[in-house]
Amino acid sequence: MRGICERREVSPTSDGAAFICSDECTFCPECTAATAGTCPECGGEPVARPRRTI
């Protein structure tokens, strides 16, 4: 999983909301909404990124 939004190059916090598609393209919630739920990189469907547990 990438740690930076593909469109705005902002870093979601490790426990913050982020979206990822099957090709591991990563987006912040704002960019996911702006692209109407379709990945502009690969055409996939961004879904909520799973949270990491330590």
C-alpha positions in Angstrom: 0.0 0.0 0.0 1.3 3.4 -0.9 1.4 6.1 1.8 0.6 9.0 -0.4 -2.5 10.1 -2.5 -1.9 9.6 -6.2 -3.6 12.9 -7.2 -2.6 15.5 -4.5 0.5 13.9 -3.0 -0.8 14.2 0.5 0.0 11.6 3.1 -3.0 10.1 4.9 -2.2 9.1 8.4 -1.7 5.5 9.1 -5.0 5.3 11.0 -6.8 7.9 8.7 -9.2 7.2 5.9 -7.7 6.3 2.5 -8.9 4.4 -0.5 -7.1 1.8 -2.6 -7.9 0.0 -5.8 -6.8 -3.5 -6.9 -3.7 -2.1 -8.5 -2.8 -0.4 -5.2 -3.4 3.1 -6.4 -4.1 5.1 -3.3 -6.3 8.1 -2.8 -7.5 10.4 0.0 -11.3 10.6 0.6 -11.5 14.0 -1.2 -9.9 12.7 -4.4 -12.0 9.5 -4.3 -15.1 11.6 -4.2 -13.9 13.9 -6.9 -13.3 11.0 -9.3 -16.8 9.5 -8.7 -15.3 6.3 -7.2 -13.3 5.3 -10.3 -9.5 5.2 -10.3 -8.2 7.7 -12.9 -5.0 5.6 -13.1 -6.3 2.2 -13.9 -10.1 2.4 -14.0 -10.5 0.2 -10.9 -12.9 0.8 -8.0 -11.2 2.4 -4.9 -12.4 0.8 -1.7 -11.6 1.7 1.9 -8.0 0.9 2.7 -7.7 -1.7 5.5 -6.2 -0.4 8.7 -2.9 -1.7 9.9 -2.8 -3.4 13.2 0.4 -3.4 15.3 
